[in-house]
Amino acid sequence: MNTIKIDKYTFAEFISADKIAQRISELGEQITTDYKDKTPIVIGVLNGSVIFFSDLIREIKCDVEIDFLRISSYEKAMESSGVIKVHKDLNSEIEGRHIIIVEDIVDSGLSVRFLKAKLEKSNPASLKVASLLLKPTEAQIDFPIDYTGFEIPPAFVIGYGLDYNQKFRNLKSIYSLVLDENGKEES
Ligand code: 5GP
């Protein structure tokens, strides 16, 4: 098993770089079909989505514009603070435009719910969400994630944009925290 030790934790490779690339190509095809003859603004949610975002937009074969938002909800390494702060807002006018929000992961669903409500106030023509990862047992949202890469169990993951204390975003694969038979983090 391909594992990494970080502090006292063990992370094991969970989704390989090849599998990620394959799935993103499928998502790109789906988005290309859905937005044929339109020019959506694809909005990356910094920092976590940056790698997924850059791979995804290159798999979309219609015109796109891009913009970024930066929000934060995680103050500690592995748990959400529950409070969302906007650190960088959009530069584009989104009224009447087709918008695709690109997230790295939907966990509690708090961030994506906050973002949807925020952008809907500006009356876009349409608003969809793409997320590379979805933790279905945790997500408390009453709307669909329109483009989902992978549904995963609720373990903490890193790599391919996702961090542990701001590091390890540059891993090419996604790694998952290994738990022992008692559900505790394995050390
Ligand atoms: P939510 O608001 O849905 O609980 O969480 C959204 C944000 O929390 C994500 O955009 C991501 O930055 C962070 N997050 C949630 N789960 C994980 C995880 O398993 N690993 C990492 N590195 N970040 C996560």
Residues whose N, C-alpha, C, O or C-beta is under 5 A from the ligand:
A	BS01	5GP	G48 S73 S80 D104 I105 V106 D107 S108 G109 L110 S111 V112 A155 F156 V157 I158 L162 D163 Y164
